[in-house]
């Protein structure tokens, strides 16, 4: 009888642990999975939502670091940013900030990462940074 009670207790504990882990991973999207990556396309970026931007974020950053476009060219390629930050940070005077959805969810709602494209006072490209 003691063996059956021990087995049942262990089984119930295992079910609770597996169920809890499954719930946490599905609710909070753990481990964090990156969306499928696709090549940067200016038209798709401008027309798509944060999920499309999340699919292009790696190639977009590579493009920015390679091409180093001016502030006016960024608007042509990426469209207006949702947010601009004025800062004297890392030698940059202005950041255009774009939100991207990399698939992380908190309470079922998307937690959006950001790509910041920094410019010098004269409008020339400084650098790109990403944060959440």
C-alpha positions as CSV (number, residue, x, y, z in Angstrom):
1,X,0.0,0.0,0.0
2,X,2.9,2.4,0.8
3,X,4.4,1.7,-2.6
4,X,1.1,2.6,-4.4
5,X,0.7,5.8,-2.4
6,X,4.4,6.8,-3.1
7,X,3.9,6.1,-6.8
8,X,0.6,8.1,-7.0
9,X,2.2,11.0,-5.1
10,X,5.2,11.0,-7.5
11,X,2.9,10.7,-10.5
12,X,0.7,13.6,-9.4
13,X,3.8,15.8,-8.7
14,X,5.2,14.9,-12.2
15,X,1.9,15.8,-13.9
16,X,1.8,19.2,-12.0
17,X,5.4,20.0,-12.9
18,X,5.0,19.1,-16.6
19,X,1.7,20.9,-16.8
20,X,3.1,24.0,-15.1
21,X,6.2,24.0,-17.4
22,X,3.9,23.7,-20.4
23,X,1.7,26.5,-19.3
24,X,4.6,28.8,-18.6
25,X,6.3,28.1,-21.9
26,X,3.1,28.6,-23.9
27,X,2.0,31.7,-22.0
28,X,5.3,33.4,-21.8
29,X,6.9,32.0,-24.9
30,X,9.9,30.4,-23.2
31,X,12.4,29.6,-24.4
32,X,12.4,32.7,-26.5
33,X,12.1,31.8,-30.2
34,X,13.1,34.2,-32.9
35,X,10.7,34.4,-35.8
36,X,11.7,33.0,-39.2
37,X,14.1,35.5,-40.8
38,X,13.5,36.9,-44.2
39,X,15.6,39.4,-46.3
40,X,15.0,43.1,-45.7
41,X,12.6,44.6,-48.2
42,X,11.8,48.3,-47.9
43,X,8.2,48.0,-49.2
44,X,7.3,45.1,-47.0
45,X,8.9,46.8,-44.0
46,X,6.9,50.0,-44.5
47,X,3.6,48.2,-45.1
48,X,4.0,45.4,-42.5
49,X,3.4,45.4,-38.8
50,X,5.9,44.8,-36.0
51,X,5.8,41.0,-36.8
52,X,7.1,41.6,-40.4
53,X,9.8,43.9,-39.0
54,X,10.7,41.1,-36.5
55,X,11.2,38.7,-39.4
56,X,13.5,41.2,-41.2
57,X,15.3,42.7,-38.2
58,X,18.7,40.8,-38.6
59,X,18.9,41.6,-42.3
60,X,17.8,45.2,-41.7
61,X,20.6,45.8,-39.1
62,X,23.1,44.2,-41.5
63,X,21.9,46.5,-44.3
64,X,22.1,49.6,-42.0
65,X,25.6,48.8,-40.9
66,X,26.8,48.1,-44.5
67,X,25.1,50.9,-46.3
68,X,25.2,53.6,-43.5
69,X,22.3,55.6,-45.0
70,X,21.6,59.2,-44.2
71,X,18.6,60.3,-42.2
72,X,16.6,61.3,-45.3
73,X,17.4,57.9,-46.9
74,X,16.2,56.1,-43.8
75,X,12.7,57.7,-44.1
76,X,12.6,56.6,-47.8
77,X,13.6,53.0,-46.9
78,X,12.0,52.4,-43.5
79,X,9.2,55.0,-43.4
80,X,8.7,57.3,-40.5
81,X,9.7,55.9,-37.1
82,X,7.1,55.5,-34.4
83,X,9.2,57.4,-32.0
84,X,12.2,59.7,-32.1
85,X,14.6,60.2,-29.2
86,X,16.9,63.2,-28.9
87,X,20.0,62.2,-27.0
88,X,23.7,62.9,-26.8
89,X,24.4,59.2,-26.4
90,X,27.3,57.3,-28.0
91,X,28.1,60.4,-30.1
92,X,24.7,60.5,-31.7
93,X,22.2,63.4,-31.6
94,X,19.0,61.7,-32.7
95,X,17.6,58.2,-32.7
96,X,14.8,56.9,-35.0
97,X,13.2,54.0,-33.1
98,X,11.3,51.2,-34.8
99,X,9.4,48.4,-32.9
100,X,9.9,44.8,-33.9
101,X,8.1,41.7,-32.6
102,X,10.6,38.9,-31.9
103,X,7.9,36.6,-30.6
104,X,8.2,37.1,-26.8
105,X,4.9,37.3,-25.0
106,X,4.1,38.5,-21.5
107,X,0.7,37.5,-20.3
108,X,-0.2,36.7,-23.9
109,X,0.6,40.2,-25.2
110,X,3.6,40.9,-27.4
111,X,6.7,42.4,-25.8
112,X,8.2,44.5,-28.6
113,X,11.9,45.0,-29.1
114,X,13.3,48.2,-30.6
115,X,15.8,49.0,-33.3
116,X,17.3,52.5,-32.8
117,X,19.0,54.1,-35.8
118,X,21.3,56.9,-34.6
119,X,22.3,60.0,-36.5
120,X,24.8,62.8,-36.0
121,X,23.7,66.4,-36.0
122,X,24.4,66.8,-39.7
123,X,22.0,63.9,-40.5
124,X,24.7,61.3,-41.2
125,X,24.4,57.8,-40.0
126,X,26.1,57.0,-36.6
127,X,25.1,53.5,-35.6
128,X,22.3,51.0,-35.0
129,X,21.3,49.5,-31.6
130,X,18.7,47.0,-30.5
131,X,17.1,46.7,-27.1
132,X,14.0,45.4,-25.5
